[in-house]
Amino acid sequence: MRALILGFLAMAVSATALACARLFGDRLPAAITQTADGLPWSTAQALLPGLVVGLTLRIGRPRSLLVPLLALLYAGAAMTLGLIIGSAPTAYALSTTPAAQHVITLDAILGGFQQAAMAYAEPIQRSWPYWTLTTIPALIAFALATFKVRRIRRTTPATTNTPGTPDHDSSLDPVQRPEQRGAFEPVQPPEKRGAFDPVQPPRPTAAPFTATHQSRQP
C-alpha cells in the first residue's frame, strides 16, 4: 500500500514537471534548450520520471518483488502523460488554427489531448520516438527499485515470529494438554547409562509367594 501511494505521487509530480517543461520550454534561454542541438535538454526530460519514481520507491526498506514492477508502470505512465499533456496545445492548434500554436489554455490542452495521444497509436515507423522516450525512464526506475529490493532481501532475510522472540504473543498460543502417562509406564524415565559406566548387577529379591523355612533347633 505504501509503494502504491508513493509511486502515484511520484508519477503525478514527474508528469507535471515534464508537461511544464514541454509547454514552457520555448520561454527558457536558448543556452539550456538549444545546447548541442537540444540533446542535453531532451536527455534530462527522459531521465526525470525514471529518477523521481525510482528513487521515491527506494524509500524505506522495500522487500516485495512487486515494487520494481510498480516502478516500471509508474515511470512509463508519467512519461506518457507528460508527453501527451505537453504536446496537446500544439496538436490542438494544428487541427484548428496554426496561428494559436503557442496559446496555452485548458481548452487547448483538453481539445488536443486525443490528438496528442494518437501519436502512440501510429505505426512504429512514426511512433518509435515516443515509445523510446517512454521506455527509457521505465527501465531506469525498474533498475533502481530492483537493486534496492534485492539488496534488502539479501542482507535481511525474512523473520518469522517464534516462541521466545519479542514479537511473539503468547496469549494467542493454543492451549497444550498436559502430558498423559499410561497406567504401566514408570513415573520417571529410567536412568540412562553411559557406554563406559560399570554395570551394576541386579539385587536378588525373594520370591513373593514362597515361604521362608527357618530351621528350629530342638
N, C-alpha and C positions, 0 to 999 in steps of 0.2 A: 504494500500500500504506500509506503514511504517513497519507493522508487517511482511509482506511478505519478504521485503528486509532484515530486521534484523534477521528473522528466517533463511533465506537462508545462510546468512553469519555465523551465529552461527552453523548451520549444517555443513558447509564446514570446519570450524575451528575444531570442535569437531571430525568430521570424520577423518580429517588429523592427529590430535593428537592421536586418538585411533589406527589408522593404524600404525603410527610410534611406538607406544608403543608395538604393537604386532610384528612388524618387527624387532625392535632393542631391544626387552625386554631381549633377551638372553645375551646381552652385558652389562646389568646393574648388579650391585653387587647382590650376592645371598641373602644378608640381606633384599633387597627390594622385590625381586620376589619369594623367597622361604620361607619367614617367615610364620609360621602357615599353611604350605602346600600351600602357594600362595593365600590363601583366601583374605587377605587384598589387594593384588595387583589386583586380579580379581574383587573385590568389587569396587575398585577405578575406574577401567576401565568401569564398568557397570554404575556407578553414574556420570561419567564425561559428557556424552552427555546430560543427563537429566538436570543436574545443569546448564550447559552452555546455552542450549536452553531455559530452563525455566526462568533463571534469565535475559537473554537478552530480552525476550519478556515482562518482567515486567518493562522495562524501559519506562518512561513516565507515562501516565495515560490511559491505555487501557480500553475501555468500551465495545468493540464488543465481542459478545459471540463466534465469530469465532477464537479469539486469542487462547483459550485453545485447540481447535481442531488443529490449525496450530502447536502449541507446541507439541501436540501428534504425528503428522505426521513427523515433522522435527526431533524430537528426535529419533523416530524409524528408520527413514531413515539414520540418522547419525550413529547410532549403526550398522545398517546393512551394510552400505558402509565401515565402519571401520573394521568390522569383515571380510568382503569379501576381501578387499584390503590387509589386514594384513595376511590373510591365503592363498592368491593367489600364492606367490612363493613356499610355501610348497606343495600346490596341484599340481603345475606345475612340481616340482621336482619329486614328487612321480609318476606322469604319464610318466615321461621321464627317468631321471637318478637320483636315490636316492642319489648319491654322491654329487649332486649340490643342496642339500636341503637348505643350508644356503646362497646360492648365490642370492643376491637381485638385480635384474636388471629390466628394464622396460619391456623387452620381457617376463621375468618370471611372472611379475605382469599381463600383458595383456594376456599371454598364460594360466595362471591358474585362471583368473577371472571367466570363465564359470564353471570350476570345483569347485571353492570355492562357487559359487552361488548355485550349485546343492545341497549343504548341507541343504538348506531351503526347497527343494522340496522332500526330503526323507520322509518316514513315520515318524509319530510323535514319535515312539519309539526310533528313532535315532536323529531326529532333535530337540527334545524338549530343549536341552541346548541352541541352537541358538535362538529359539523363546522366551525362558525365558530371555536371555540376551537382547533381543530387547524390550521385554515388560517392563522391569524394568525402563529404562530411559524414555520411552514414558509416563508411568504413573507418574513419578516424575515431568516431565515437564508439563504435563497436570494439576497436582495438584497445582503446583506453579502458573501457569497462571490463573487457576480458582479462587484461593484465592484472587489474585490481582484484577481481574475483578469484582468479587462480592463485594469486599470492596469499590472499586471506584464507582460502581453503587449504593451502599447503602448509601455512605456518600455524594456523589454529584449527585443528580438527574439531569436528562436531562432538560436543559433550552431551552425555545423557545423564539424567538425574538418577543416581544410585543411592541406596541407603548409606548414610554416613556423610553425604555431601551437604553443604549448607543449603542448597536449593531443594533438598528432599523434604517433603512434607509427610511426617509420619502419621498425621491424623487421617490421611487417605489410604493408608496401607490396609489390606484385608486382614481380618482377624484370623490368626493362626490357632488352630486347635492344639491342645496340649498333646504331647507325645503319648500314645497309648502303648501299654505293655501287656503282653499276653499273660495268661494265668501261670504258665510253666516257665516263663522267662525269668532269669535272675534279675534282681533289682539293679545291680551294677554289673557292668561287663566284666568278665574275668580278667585278671591281671595278665598283662602281656609279658612275655619272657623274651629277652634278647637272644641273639644267636649264640653268645658266649657265656650266658648265665648258667650256673650249675643247676642241674636237675635235682630237685628235692623228691625223695621217694614218698609215696603216699603213706599216710599213717594207718596202721592196722585198726580196724574197727571190729567190735564184737557183733556177731550175728544178732539181729534183733529178736529172733524167735527161738533161739537156742538157750536152754537153761544152763547156768554155770553150776558145775558139780564141785562142791567143796569137800575136801577129804576131812572126815572126822576121825579124830583119834579116840580110841576107847578109853 
